């Protein structure tokens, strides 16, 4: 008998590489001032501010602030520090618009196709609907849950996000396992009684008090946790 009935998967940072859009995002924001070096610098600085904002406003205070508002507030802080003469709201819209153009990690499709033969897979993403765009079509997910639809992020807001997942399937939380790359994935799943798997692609050290139940370095390793073999016909050949 399988230990889990439902596999819940995060999108950004788990199935797709969000950093893959850093150059086109900042090329559009900076215009004639763009250089690859500046794009890399500002992407990293902006990402740190978004993480700090999320930890302070979402994790600690349990607020729901739409992604675009969060991006705008972070850019409003970053731009004066870096001497960037651009509108933070316009920049936030550019970032959101580029999200659906993120590149798939190489293990994403083999994982989805192989695991999907044996499990129902749902997508659980802290995002607005339009920020998924065509990414929602990379696999026929059994159900797609977004923070915009639920009005809550994966953690905070009384645990509404993962409660929606549990209620949709009408099963016990221990029958669900969620995999993702952020504190929101781990804290939110753990709070709901769902098994939390941290996807740690870069060998980081986990810095938070709440701990993941499982840690893997790739989605292929996560498939091993589920006792699923990756089928040869799912692996892309160039």
N, C-alpha and C positions, 0 to 999 in steps of 0.2 A: 504493500500500500504506500502511496506517495505521501510524504510528509506535508507537502504544500499543494493547494489546489489552484492558487492564483499567483502569477508572477507579476509584480508591479515594477515598472522600469521608469526611471527618470530620463529626460531627453537631453538637455544641455549640459555638456560635460560628461555624460554617460554614453549616449548613443552618438552624439555629434560633438565635434571639437569647436567650441565657441570661439577659441582664440584664432581659428582659421579666418575669421572675418575682420581681424584687427586692422589689416592694411587697407582694404576698401572702405571701412568705416571712417578711418581717420583721413584717408585721401579725400573723401567727400566733405568731411568737416573742415579740414585745413585748406583745401583748394590749392592755390599757388604756393602756400607755405609748407605743403606736404613734403616730407622725406620719409623713407622707410624707418630711419632711426627715430624720428620724432613720433611716428605712429606707434612703434614698439614701446617707447617711453611713456606716452600718454595712455596707451592701452593698459599697461601694467599699473600705472598710478590710478587710473580710473577704476580698475578692477579692485584694487585695495580699498578705495573709498566706498564702492558698492558693498563689499563684504563687511566693512566696518559699520556702514549704515544699516545693513540687514541685521547684524548682530545687536546693535543698539536699539533699533526701532521695532524690529520684527521679533527677534528672539527674546529680548528682555521685556519689551512692553506689549508684545502680542498684537501689534497693529496690523492692519491690512492696508498697504499703500501700493497702488498700481505700479507696475514696473517702470512705466514711462515717467511717473512722478519721482520715483526713486532715482532713476538715471538723471533726470533734470536737476534734482537737488545736489547730487554728487558732482555733476558738471559745473553747477553754479559755485561750488566750493573750489573745484580743481582749476577752472579757467583763470581766475584772478591770480592764483598761486603760480601758474605757468605762463602768465602773460598772453593768454589766448583770447583774441578779440572776436569771439563768436557767441551766438545766442545759445545758452544751455538747453532751451526747449527744442530748438531746431536740431541740436546735436543728439538729444535724447530720441527724437523721432527717427533720425538716421540710424542710430544704433538698433532701435526696435525693428525698423524696416529690414535691416540686414540679417536679423536672427534666422529667418528661414533659409538663408543661403549658407549656413554653417555646413562644414564638410563632415560626412560620416566617418567615424573611426572604422578602421579596417575590420575589426571584429564584430561590428554592430549587426550587419546583415547575416553573417554565418550564425551568430548567436540567436537572432530572432527566428530565422528559418528553422534551425535545428531544435531549439527549445520549444518553438511554437507547434512542432509536431506532437509534443507530449503534454504541453501545458497551455492554459489560457493566459495570454499576456495582455495586461492593460498598461496604458501610458499614464504616468502621474507627473505632471509638470507645473512648476511655479512659473506660469507665463500667461500672457494674454493670448486669446485665440488666434489673432492675426500674426503673432510672433512665431507661431508654429508653421503657418502657411502650408506649403507642399510637403513639409517634413512629416505631417500627419499621414502621408501616403507611402512612407518608406516601408510600411508593414501593415497588414490588416488587423490592427489592434482590436481586441475584443471590446474595449471601451477606452475613451480618452477623458481623463480628468484634468482640468486646468484650474489654476487659482482664480482666474477671472470668472469662470463659470460658478465656482463654489463660493467666491468672495472671501477666500482665506488662503494663506500659504500653508505649506505642509506642516509647519510648526507654529504654535500660537493660535489665537482665535478659538480657544476651547477645543482644539483638536478636530475642527470641523472638516478639514481636508480628508484625512484618512478615515474619519467616521463615514464620510460620503462613499468612500471606496468599500468599506465593510458593509454598509447598509445596502449598497447596490447589489452585492453578491449574496447577501444574506447568510454569511458564514462566519465562523469564529475567526478572530484576528490572527490566531496562531496558524491558520490555514493559508495565510498570505505571507509572502516574503517580498520585500522591496529592496531594490538596488539603486544606489545613487552615489554622487560624489561629494555632497556637501553636508554641513551640519544640519540643515533643514531636513534632508532625507533621513538622516539617522535619528535625530531627536524626534521628529514627527512620527516616524514609524514606531519607534520605541514607546512613545507616549500612548500610542493606540494599541499596543500589545502585538504589533506586527514585527516579525523578524527583520532586523535591519542589517543590510549588507553594505559595507563601505567599499566603493570602487576607488582604489588608490593607485592611479596609473603612474604617478611620478615618485613613489617612495617617500611620501611625506610622513611626518609624525603626527598622530592625532592629538590636537591640543585641547579638546573639550572634556568636560566632566562626564557627560553622558557618553557611553562607549558603544560602538557597533557590536552586534552579535557575531558578525563574520567580516573578515577583510579579504579582498581579492585584488590582484594587480591587473586583471583584464576581465572582459566578459567571457572569454573562453575558460578562464579559471572558475568563473561563476557557474558556467555550464557544468563543470566538473562537480561543483557543490550539489547541483541538482541531479547528478548522475545521468547527464545527457551527453552523448557523444556528438561531436560536431560532424555532420554529414559532409563528405567530400564535395557533393554537388552544390553546397551552399557557399563554398569558398570562391571568391572572385579570382579570375585569371586574366591578367592584362595581355 
